[in-house]
Amino acid sequence: GEKVEQHESTLSVREGDSAVINCTYTDTASSYFPWYKQEAGKSLHFVIDIRSNVDRKQSQRLIVLLDKKAKRFSLHITATQPEDSAIYFCAADYNNAGAKLTFGGGTRLTVRP
Amino acid sequence: AQTIHQWPVAEIKAVGSPLSLGCTIKGKSSPNLYWYWQATGGTLQQLFYSITVGQVESVVQLNLSASRPKDDQFILSTEKLLLSHSGFYLCAWSRTGGDTLYFGAGTRLSVL
């Protein structure tokens, strides 16, 4: 099955700087790569995703890059704010029926004032 | 607008006791439904998913079972809890496979 590795378990940046979280996956059949955010003690909510037919997607301060050859994707958060502090999970969907999502281990992002 | 409700919010249970967790989705017909488990400080493990009423696929069982008795309801249960069942259980729905997951608020389970 698919394995997703999230390379940074913790990340600390200064407010206003950019944060980058990197993930790699193993299954070349994976075609959908979402990112989720979990604030302390809470559930997850969706932040952004990218599909394999594009290599870049942006939504306001969030940019996702996908390198299919390297089986790598990354989340870039620009102009970070304290409310960006949370755990971020990347995921890859390796089942083309779309019902199976494998998550990375999570990255705890801290934005320092 | 669609809403997802999980119950209970939290449970403290004894080893060997039964468990039933529930999830209801309102405002969306025929959603895909999912159960995830998160160990404290850990990643998410998909447990089950369901594409239609009465059909549930197991991804990782962990001595748990799931059922979808109605289109908008997903139940996670076991007859005998283990210590290893402790964690955060999340129900989620999506419109189709390969689409955004919308998570419920979760149930925190402590098995003692």
Interface residues (C-beta under 8 A of the other chain):
Chain A: S31 Y32 P34 Y36 K42 S43 L44 H45 F46 D49 F89 D93 N95 N96 A97 G98 A99 K100 L101 T102 F103 G104 G105 G106
Chain B: N32 Y34 G42 T43 L44 Q45 Q46 Y49 I51 E57 V59 L90 S94 T96 G97 G98 D99 T100 L101 Y102 F103 G104 A105 G106
